[in-house]
Amino acid sequence: MSLAFTKRLREPIMRGDITCTVRIWRSVRVKVGGRYPLGSGQVEVTRIQHIDFADVTDEIARRSGFEHLADLLSVARHGTGENVYLIDFIYRA
């Protein structure tokens, strides 16, 4: 299991500016309490919500480190996944 982030999001995550991500997967690939390496620390998943695509808003996109929904989707939408997950996390140095 893995939780990878695009390069431009890594520093803001490590500063604590970004605390959630939207993933479009076939099935969930992380677990609550799971820790995934990032920089010299780890991202710890605190909550996973299976949401409808219509629930993804510009506000969620901004909280995830993107300017707007289209920006988020340009990164999140790849592969054949159809399930949308809102994943909350904290960074532990």
Rosetta blueprint (number, residue, H / E / L):
1 M L
2 S L
3 L L
4 A L
5 F L
6 T L
7 K H
8 R H
9 L H
10 R H
11 E H
12 P H
13 I H
14 M H
15 R H
16 G L
17 D L
18 I L
19 T L
20 C E
21 T E
22 V E
23 R E
24 I E
25 W E
26 R L
27 S L
28 V L
29 R L
30 V L
31 K L
32 V L
33 G L
34 G L
35 R E
36 Y E
37 P E
38 L E
39 G L
40 S L
41 G E
42 Q E
43 V E
44 E E
45 V E
46 T E
47 R E
48 I E
49 Q E
50 H E
51 I E
52 D L
53 F H
54 A H
55 D H
56 V L
57 T L
58 D H
59 E H
60 I H
61 A H
62 R H
63 R H
64 S L
65 G L
66 F L
67 E L
68 H L
69 L H
70 A H
71 D H
72 L H
73 L H
74 S H
75 V H
76 A H
77 R L
78 H L
79 G L
80 T L
81 G L
82 E L
83 N E
84 V E
85 Y E
86 L E
87 I E
88 D E
89 F E
90 I E
91 Y E
92 R E
93 A L
